[in-house]
């Protein structure tokens, strides 16, 4: 099973960006943890990070033509305003799980709204790096259920 992990704007700065909210793990640390869990779960993860909204939209669109069974996305600040990313995710016919390292609902009011939520199966927030790992587990479970459902139909 192939799962696409998308990291949005400013997430390349994990480890250097406000450790009180985001901890000290780098994006490489997070990707390594995801790869380790993927091996344990017999999954293949493909990771992508961009600070450019158009590049993120194009990467999501490419996933439509790839053998991807689920998507995990931490869109960073785009979560709160990028209807373009939401529209691109909505085109996918696979489960999408939204993740956030920090507990966004305990932060500034603008972070409480996600324009992506309407196109996501669910979200995980506030557990640090574990948010990604829980999101990967959720995405794999949703994709497995979907594959089983398609087999039964």
C-alpha positions as CSV (number, residue, x, y, z in Angstrom):
1,X,0.0,0.0,0.0
2,X,1.3,3.4,-1.0
3,X,0.6,6.5,1.1
4,X,1.6,10.1,0.2
5,X,2.7,12.3,3.0
6,X,2.4,16.0,2.3
7,X,4.2,18.7,4.4
8,X,3.2,22.3,3.7
9,X,4.5,25.8,4.1
10,X,7.3,26.4,6.7
11,X,7.3,22.8,7.8
12,X,10.9,22.5,6.5
13,X,11.7,24.6,9.5
14,X,10.7,22.0,12.1
15,X,13.4,21.7,14.7
16,X,14.2,25.5,14.4
17,X,10.7,26.9,14.5
18,X,9.1,27.7,17.9
19,X,10.0,24.5,19.8
20,X,7.3,25.3,22.4
21,X,4.7,24.4,19.8
22,X,6.5,22.2,17.4
23,X,9.2,20.5,19.5
24,X,12.8,19.9,18.3
25,X,12.3,17.2,15.8
26,X,13.3,18.1,12.2
27,X,11.4,17.3,9.1
28,X,14.0,14.7,8.4
29,X,13.4,13.2,11.9
30,X,9.6,13.1,11.1
31,X,10.2,11.5,7.7
32,X,12.5,8.9,9.3
33,X,9.9,8.0,11.9
34,X,7.2,7.7,9.2
35,X,9.5,5.4,7.1
36,X,10.2,3.3,10.2
37,X,6.5,2.9,10.9
38,X,5.7,2.3,7.3
39,X,8.2,-0.7,7.3
40,X,6.6,-2.0,10.4
41,X,3.1,-1.8,8.8
42,X,4.3,-3.1,5.4
43,X,3.5,0.3,3.7
44,X,5.4,2.5,1.3
45,X,5.4,6.2,2.1
46,X,6.3,8.9,-0.3
47,X,7.0,12.3,1.3
48,X,6.8,15.8,-0.3
49,X,7.3,19.3,1.2
50,X,6.9,22.6,-0.4
51,X,6.6,26.3,0.5
52,X,4.8,27.0,-2.8
53,X,1.1,26.5,-2.9
54,X,1.0,25.8,-6.7
55,X,3.7,23.1,-6.3
56,X,1.6,21.5,-3.5
57,X,-1.5,21.6,-5.7
58,X,0.4,20.0,-8.6
59,X,1.8,17.3,-6.4
60,X,-1.7,16.4,-5.2
61,X,-2.9,16.4,-8.8
62,X,-0.1,14.0,-9.8
63,X,-1.3,11.6,-7.0
64,X,-4.4,11.0,-9.1
65,X,-2.4,9.2,-11.7
66,X,-0.2,7.3,-9.2
67,X,-0.8,4.1,-7.2
68,X,-1.6,6.0,-4.0
69,X,-4.1,4.5,-1.6
70,X,-4.2,7.4,1.0
71,X,-2.8,10.8,1.8
72,X,-1.7,12.3,5.0
73,X,-1.3,16.1,5.0
74,X,0.0,18.8,7.3
75,X,-0.6,21.9,5.2
76,X,0.7,24.3,7.9
77,X,-0.8,27.7,7.5
78,X,-2.5,26.7,4.2
79,X,-4.9,24.7,6.4
80,X,-6.7,27.9,7.3
81,X,-7.1,29.5,3.9
82,X,-6.1,27.4,0.9
83,X,-9.2,26.6,-1.0
84,X,-6.9,25.6,-3.9
85,X,-5.4,22.8,-1.8
86,X,-8.8,21.8,-0.5
87,X,-10.1,21.6,-4.1
88,X,-7.1,19.6,-5.2
89,X,-7.5,17.1,-2.3
90,X,-11.3,16.9,-3.1
91,X,-10.4,15.5,-6.5
92,X,-8.7,12.5,-5.0
93,X,-10.7,9.3,-4.6
94,X,-8.6,8.1,-1.7
95,X,-8.9,8.8,2.1
96,X,-7.1,12.0,3.2
97,X,-6.1,12.5,6.9
98,X,-5.1,16.0,8.2
99,X,-2.4,16.2,10.9
100,X,-0.9,18.9,13.0
101,X,1.9,18.7,15.5
102,X,0.6,21.4,17.7
103,X,-2.9,21.5,19.3
104,X,-4.3,24.1,16.9
105,X,-7.5,24.5,18.8
106,X,-5.6,25.7,21.9
107,X,-3.8,28.4,19.9
108,X,-4.8,31.6,18.1
109,X,-8.4,31.8,16.9
110,X,-7.5,31.9,13.2
111,X,-5.9,28.4,13.6
112,X,-9.3,26.9,14.8
113,X,-10.7,26.9,11.3
114,X,-9.6,24.4,8.7
115,X,-10.8,24.7,5.1
116,X,-9.3,21.3,4.5
117,X,-11.5,19.4,7.0
118,X,-14.4,19.2,4.6
119,X,-12.4,17.0,2.3
120,X,-10.6,15.0,4.9
121,X,-11.7,11.7,6.6
122,X,-10.5,13.0,9.9
123,X,-7.7,14.9,11.7
124,X,-5.1,14.3,14.3
125,X,-3.6,17.2,16.3
126,X,-1.6,18.1,19.3
127,X,0.5,14.9,19.7
128,X,3.8,16.2,18.4
129,X,5.5,13.9,15.9
130,X,3.1,11.2,17.0
131,X,0.3,13.1,15.2
132,X,2.0,12.1,11.9
133,X,2.4,8.5,13.1
134,X,-1.3,8.3,14.2
135,X,-2.3,9.9,11.0
136,X,-0.4,7.3,9.0
137,X,-2.0,4.5,11.0
138,X,-5.4,6.1,10.4
139,X,-4.8,6.5,6.7
140,X,-3.6,2.9,6.3
141,X,-6.7,1.7,8.2
142,X,-9.1,3.7,6.0
143,X,-7.3,2.6,2.8
144,X,-7.4,-1.0,3.9
145,X,-11.1,-0.8,4.7
146,X,-11.8,0.8,1.3
147,X,-9.8,-1.9,-0.5
148,X,-11.7,-4.6,1.3
149,X,-15.0,-2.9,0.5
150,X,-14.0,-2.7,-3.2
151,X,-13.1,-6.4,-3.1
152,X,-16.5,-7.3,-1.7
153,X,-18.5,-5.2,-4.1
